[in-house]
Amino acid sequence: MLAFGKAPVCFLFALAIMPPIWPQTGSRAELQRRQNQLLKELETANKELKATGKSLEAVSQTMRQLDKKIGLREALIANYQKELGLLHRKIDSCALVAGHLENRLESIKKDYARMVVTEYKMLSPHDESLYLLAARDVNDAYLRRSYFKAMRNYRRYLAAEVTQKQAELADVLDVLRRARQEATDALRQQEMQKAYLAAEMAEKQKLAAQLKSREKEIRQLIAKKEKERRELEARIKKLIEEEIAAEKRRAEARAAKEKARRPASEAPSPPKGERRPAELRATPESAELSDAFENNRGRLPWPVERGAVASGFGVQAHAFLRNVQVRNDGIDIAAPAGATVRSVFKGTVTGVFPVQGFGNVVILRHGEYLTVYANLDKVHVARGAQVSARQALGSLPTGDSQTTMNFQIRQGAQALNPLSWLQQ
């Protein structure tokens, strides 16, 4: 009489060993966040690309921005492919569970039909009474009554399980329908991005052919930019030498004053907390400012409120010329025309001068560190001025809808990667 309890147990065991209906939900959420981020970056890159001018230098910049855009597009397509993989596994899992539920529901319905027929033929209330009266004794009557009760309970159990499995099947089929729709949408988005990518690749090939025809002119432009970079480098080094000499004079003057105040028998104590010899941190004030600047590594504000990196730090291969490298002592930041350029940290204006190819240049000193702001049109500060963080230093040129500034961070004469210092 207890055999009917085994089927549900077996079915539950089968469900337990099946793959989950919603595999790696967290991974898909992460993929969708990445998709949104890539779409935003693509939108920004598209705006930058549209704002680029028509000069030779601007066309070269267009090639770099197009490469960036193509890279973002390829990452987005790969992201959609991962999402499709997750959705297909979810669809397969849902289909498997739905198949098991349908089979189980069909089996329950058959058992329930047999039970109803049996009760109709053999277990009417009149037959049940006669069956009880025909018992040999009280114990036999109790067993017969228990049998009838178990049959009725099993019938109710089957009816309830039919209702439950129908509801479960409806839920799984709804999940399956939505997963198929999501997969269709993701595939449509992926195909659309592939079409965009094909158009961008064609645009890149067309642009490369255009630039190839002007290769000699481009090489001359690269040589000119390198000459201008060296000129700016020389001006910065000269300024650093002046600052080192001034720092040395201030330190010697401080030492002379302290020596005059000390008794002759008292020897000067070595400076405490000095981590390394540095000519630009010879005074306590410079050392303190240097430490404060260094402690803000990775948290410095950007020199413009809205901007994107147009060219990275260091030596890089040219966008399309083979065996040609270009060097950047900082980063180039594309920003709206006329944008305000601001200080990234408190400091002293140690240099304001024009350099061919870099427009007006402002240099701030922060102890042993310097920040360089190049390609300014208007300058709002003068040499020797004390500035605070985010204070306006000047503005970028107007005319085109977008322009580019060069921003550098230096520790003495050594150029550092600004992206390691700016807030991301």
N, C-alpha and C positions, 0 to 999 in steps of 0.2 A: 504493500500500500504506500510505501514511502519512495518508490522509484521515481515518481514524477518530480521530485526535488533535484534530480541530477542535471537535467537539461539547462536550467538557468545558471548553475555553477559552471558548467562547461562553457557556456556562452560568455560569462564574465571573464573566465580565464583567457578566452580567445581575444576579447577586447583588450585585456591587460597587456598582451604580448604584441599587439599591433602598434605601428608607429603613431605618434600623436597627430591629431587632426590639424593643429595649428603649429607647424614646426618652426622653431627659431623666430618667434614673434619679435623678440628684442633686436635680432639681427636685421629684420626688415625695417623696423622703426629707425634704426641707425642708417640704413641705406636711404630711406626717404629723407632723413635730415641731411645727409650728404648730397642728395639730389637737389634739395632746396638751396643749399650753399653753393653748389656748382652753377645752378641757374642764376643766382644773384651775381656771381662772379662773371658769368657770361654776359649778363645784361650790362655790367660795368664795363667789361672789355669792349662790348659792342658800341657803347657810348663813346669810349675813348677812341675807337677806330674811326667813327664817323666824324669826330672832332679834329682829326689829324689834317694838317695842311697839305699843300701840293708841292712844296719845295723838295729838293733831293734829300735833305736831312729828314724831312717829314716823311718821305716815302720809305726811307730806311726804317724809321720808327714804326711805320705802318706794318712793315714786314715782321718786326719783333712782336707787335701787338697781335698780328694775325697768327703767328706761331703760338703765342700764349692762348689765344682763343681756340685754336685747333686742339691744343693739349687739353684744355678744359672740356671741349666737346667730346674728345675721345674718352676722357675719364667719366663723363656723364653716360655715354653709351655703354661702357663697361659696367657702370653702376646699375643701369636698367637690365643688363644681362643677368647680373647677380639676383636682382629682384625677381626676374622671370623664373630663374632656377628655384627660388624659394616658393613662388606661387605654384609652379608645376608640381613640386613635391607635396604641397598642401592639397592640390587638386587630386593627386593620386591617393593620398591618405584619406581624403573625404570620400572618394569613390569606393575605396576598400571598405571603410566603415559602413557606408550606405549599403553595399552589397551584403555584408554580414547582417545588418539590421533587417533588410528585406527578406533574407532567408529565414532568419529567426522569427520574423513576424508571420511569414507563411506557415512555418511549423506550428506556431502557437495557435493560429486560426484553425488548422486542421485538428489539433488536439481538442480545441474548444468545440468544434463541430461534432467530433466523436463523442465527447462528454455529453453534449446536449441530446444527441440521438439516444445514447445509452439511458440517460435519465428519463427521456420521454417513453422509452419502451419498457423499462424495468422498474423505475423508481418513482412512480406516481405516489402521492401521499397515501392512497388506499393500499397499494402494494407494500409500501414501507410499514404500515401498521400490521398487515398480515405477516410480513417477514419477522417483525418483532415478536408477535404472538406465537409464532412457530418455534421460538427459541427453546432449547432444552432446559435451560435454567436461567437464573439471574445473570450470571457471568456471561453466558452466551448472548443474552439480550443486550448487555452493556457493550460487548464487542461489535454486535450488529449495528447498534445505534452509533458507535464511534466510526464505523465504516461509512454510514450515510453522511455523518458530519464531515468526515474527511473529504468525501466526494464533493459535497457542496462547497467547502472551503477551497478545494482545488479549482472548481469551476469559477469561483469568484476571483481567485488568483490569476487564472488564465485571462479572464475578462480585463482585470486591471493591467496585466502585462501587455495585452494587445493595445490598450489605450496609451500606456507609457511608451512602448516601442514605436507606435505611430507618431507620437510627439517628438521622440528622439530622431526618428527618420526625417521628419519635417525640418527639424533644426539643422541636421547634417546636410540635407539637400539645399537648404537656404545658404549655408556656408559655402557649399560647393558652387552654387549659382554665383554668389558674390565673388568667389575666388576666380572663377572663369572670366567674369566681367573685368576684374582687376587685372588679370593677365592680358586680356584683350586691350585694355587701356594702356598698360605698360608697353606692350608690343607696338601699339600705334605711336606712342611717344618715342620709342626707340627708333622706329622707322623714320619718323619726322626728323630726329636728331641726325640720323645717318644721311638724310637728304641735305640738311644744313652743312654737315661735314663735307660732303662731296662738293657742294658749292664753294665752301671756303678753301678746299684743296685746289679747286680750279682757279679761284681768285689768286691763291698763293703762286701757282705756276705762271699765271699771267703776269703777276707783279715781278716774279723772279726773272722772267724773260725781259721785262721792261728795264729792270735794274742791271741785268747782264749787258744790255746794250750801252749802259752808261758806266761800265766797270771802271774805266780810267778816271772818270770824274769822281766816282765814289772813293777810289783809292786816294785821290788827292784830298778829298774831304776828310778821310780818316787821318791822313798825315797832318792836315791842318788842325784837327781836333786834338791830336796827340801833342802838337806843338803848344796849343793853348793850355792843355792840361799841365805840361811841364812848366809853363810860365806861371800858372796858378800855384803849382807845387813850390816853385822857387820863391814866390812872394810869401807863401805860408812859412817856409823854412826861415826866411829872413826875419819875419815877424817873430817866430819862435826864438831865434837867436837874440833878438832885442828883448823879448820877455825874460829869457834866461839871465841876460845881463842885468836887467832891472831887478829881478828876483834876488840875484846875488848881492846887488848893492843894498837892497832892503835887509837881507839877512845879515850882512856885515855891519850895517848901521845898528841893527837890533843888538848884535853881539857886542859892539863897542859900548853901547849904552849899559848893557847888563854888566860888562866888565868894570865900567866906571862905578856902578852902584855896589859891586861886591867888594868885601874886604880883600886885601892882597893875599891872605892865607887861604882863602876859599877857592877851590878849584871848580871850574865849570862842570856841571853834570851832563852826561850824554843825553840826547833827546830820547824820550820814551815813546814807545808805540810806533817808531819809524820802521815800516815793513821793508822798504827798499830805498836805495839812494835815488833821488829824482831832483834834477835841477829846478823844475818848476813847482816843487813843493817844499822849498827850503824854509819857508816861514810857517809858523803854526796855522795862520789863517788859510794859506794855500793848501796845507795838508788836510785841514778840516773840510774845506770845500771839495777837495779831490775825493775824500772818503764819502762825502754826501752824494756826489755825482755817481760814484761807483756803486753805492748802495741802491741806486735807482735803476740799475741795469735791468732792462726788460720792462720798465714801467715809465719810460720817458714819453711825453706826448709827441705827436707828429708835428713837424714844423708848419704844416698846413692843415686846416680843419677837415677838408675833404681831398683825398688824393689816392693814387695807386702807383705802385712801383712800375716804372716803365723800363728801367735798366738796372740790373743788379750790381753788386759790389765785386771788385776784383777783375782778374783777367778772364775774358770770355771769348768764345769763338764768334766771329762775325755771323750775322743772320743768314747770309747766303754765299759770301766769298770764301772759297776754300783757302786753308792755310793762312788765314788772316785773323789776328786776335786784336781785341780792343780792351783797353784798361780803364777802369773807373775807380777812383779813390774813394767814392761814396756810393750813393744810389741816386738815380734820376727819378723824380716823383712827378707824375702827370697830375695837374691840378687845373681848376677853372681859371680862365684868364682873369687877371686882376686880383687873384686871391691874396689874402693877407698872409705874410710869412711871420711866424712867431718863434720866440725863444723856447727851446725845449727844457731849459733849466736856468736857474738864476746864475748870473755871472757878470763879467765886465766886457764891454766892447773894446777889443784890442786892435781891430782893423776894419776899415771901411775904404774900399778902393775898387776901381773898375779893372776888369781883365777881359781882353778880347775873346769873344766866344762864350764868356760866362757872365756878361753884364756886370752889374754892381755886385760886389761880394762883401758880406758882413761876417766877421769872425768874432766869436765870444770865447772868453777864457773862463774855465771852471776849475781853478787849481791847475793840476797838471794836464787836464783834459781841455780840448778845444772843440767847438762846433762851428762848422762852416756852412754858410747859406749863400748859394750862388744863383745867378740869373735873375737878380732882383731888378726891377725897373725903378721904383722909388724907394728911398731909404729914409726911415723915420728916426734913426739914432745916430749919435756921433761917437767918435773914439773917446774912450775914458768913461762913458756913461755906464751906470750900474742898471742892470735890467733884471726883472723877475721872470719866473717861469710863465710861459704863454703871453708874454708881452710882445706887442707888434713891433717888428723890426723894419718892415717895409712891405712892398707888394710886388706881385709878378706882373710881367708885361700884359697889356691889353691888346685887342685886335682880333686874333683867332679866338674861337670859343674855348680853346684849351691851350695850356703852355706847360713847360717842364722846368723844374728847378733841380739843382744839384745840391745834395745835402751830405756833409761829411762829419765824422767824429774821429778825433785824433787823440792819442795819448802821447804828448810831445809831438815828434815828427811822424810817429807810426800811425798809418791809417787803419781804422777799425771798421768792421762791418756794422753799419747803423742798424740793420734789422735785428741784431742781437741786443740792441739797447732800447729800441722803440717798442711801445706797447702794441701787442698784436691783438 
